[in-house]
Amino acid sequence: MKIKGDFRCHLFALVLIFVGFQVSVHGRLLSVSKPDPDDAAATARWLVSQNNWGVLNTISSDLGGAPFGNVVSFSDGLPDEGHGIPYFYLTTLDPTARNALSDQRSSLTISEYPIGTCGKKDPENPSCAKITLTGKLKLVDEKSKEADFARNALFSKHPEMKGWPKGHNFQFFTLDIEDIFLIDWFGGPKPLTVDQYLHPKTYKLAFTL
Amino acid sequence: MKIKGDFRCHLFALVLIFVGFQVSVHGRLLSVSKPDPDDAAATARWLVSQNNWGVLNTISSDLGGAPFGNVVSFSDGLPDEGHGIPYFYLTTLDPTARNALSDQRSSLTISEYPIGTCGKKDPENPSCAKITLTGKLKLVDEKSKEADFARNALFSKHPEMKGWPKGHNFQFFTLDIEDIFLIDWFGGPKPLTVDQYLHPKTYKLAFTL
């Protein structure tokens, strides 16, 4: 009986190791590999999915209409299941949410640099990718299905958000993307429509591996 | 003699350790140690001096006046000799410089997160510091002393800039700071005037140690 027990135990451990290995290998493939820079849509989606913070820019009502950037956390879905549309958890105690409620014009700027895949390149080197999604920053109806999606997307990537003070009245916001500015190589911005970004052929394939 | 030799050897080792400790402590104080969050001016200057990239926001002339953030490299002086005023090396092939030449309103947003001193905090956690310098983005006269300062400041922190294509006509720009938005702890933005930022009492002391 003891031998059978030990055998079961070892078999169980081997299965666990095997499963763990598969998960980690799949996780790495999906989450770290940078797409080919020629594939603008895949690169853009990878950048947005792999980063979890950026600078959210609004028109400042306090500062004479100046463009006002603010460091924010964001998420476009569960880890390694990004959908490309960024969500934010903001409070009107902060100027960014207040600005957006009076003028929705906004952009979100993300750099590849903090992901750690730019090596020794300068952060402004064109092959260290950067993206700016420009559009309208909109409040998400807190009783909608979209709010459920936003909550799962944000709280899975930013666990401490669950404990942020209730009294600060944090609310979900999203960026309705209208224009994409992507630099991921030499030669200027890559042409990329919002539709191409939201429905990337190769990146979708990567998720089904 | 052997005892004396051993003693000398130990004394020498002790001196080496002591000197090494001083150097490393001073090095850490000047370049890595984050100031006390209560000291807004020192924290702000530390953030700007220690980081070498941020998001530079302008009013987009291409996108209906939307706030447009762009990842840029910057420098406020030689490494560990920051003066607080950021300089940039921009080309009008990129929208940011074009925007600034038609509307100077601008802001530079910098996060503590990529410096690596936020630990496991979320990038939006108020104790992971962030700063937005708002003002006017201005071209620096290339024949001025300020251009010499900008060149040394930028090329020392961003060596690859020296080799950027001459044909792209990169020029030095600076931000004439008018307002400072600093979050480095709980309780909202820290009051900080431009004068306090440019003449920080404690941070200046740190540099003379």
Interface residues (C-beta under 8 A of the other chain):
Chain A: N52 W53 G54 V55 N57 T58 I59 S60 L63 G64 G65 A66 P67 F68 G69 N70 V71 V72 S73 Y89 L93 P95 R105 S106 S107 L108 T109 I110 S111 Y113 P114 K121 D122 P123 E124 N125 K130 T132 T134 H158 E160 M161 E178 D179 F181 G188
Chain B: N52 W53 G54 V55 N57 T58 I59 S60 L63 G64 G65 A66 P67 F68 G69 N70 V71 V72 S73 Y89 L93 P95 R105 S106 S107 L108 T109 I110 S111 Y113 P114 K121 D122 P123 E124 N125 K130 T132 T134 H158 E160 M161 E178 D179 F181 G188
